[in-house]
Amino acid sequence: MISKAALLDSLAFATTSDCHRAGPLGWNVTTGLDEEQLTGLVARVHAELRTETPGPRPEQLRAPGLYKSVVLVLYLLRHNPVQEAAAELFGISQSTVSRRWTMLLPVVEKALQAHVPDPAEVSAGRIVLVDGTLIPTWDWASEDRAVLRQAS
């Protein structure tokens, strides 16, 4: 596995200090990935951008560079903030956040496609609740009115 420093040196898009602005914890809380997973994903995104004919080239991503742009996309996916808040945290404009989101989301999806589990396999034999599912918690219509009156 290629180290983050070696990847950044070979890509020449950002400095190591630029990518460690998040502090000693790195980007784990922001992205949900450890350093090795994040570095691997950035390498796959870099390879995808290199092979895509009409798309942008990784060397065109100046500020922020490819590494922080992938972190930005993962942050937007994981936390769903408004783009203005992400722009403030990453020290860029909202329009740059929007452009990076539009440009890199399909590439990140393609890079992660092989790692997405089949929902049928993962949920086999389990109860699955999707966010927003309406679940009845109490059936007031079937309760005896006398019991309800005594409780009050």
Secondary structure, DSSP 4 states (H G I P E B T S, - for coil): ---HHHHHHHHTSS-HHHHTTT-TTTTHHHHS--HHHHHHHHHHHHHHHHH-SSS--GGG--SS-HHHHHHHHHHHHHH---HHHHHHHHTS-HHHHHHHHHHHHHHHHHHHGGGPPPHHHHTTTS----TT-------GGGS-HHHHHHH-
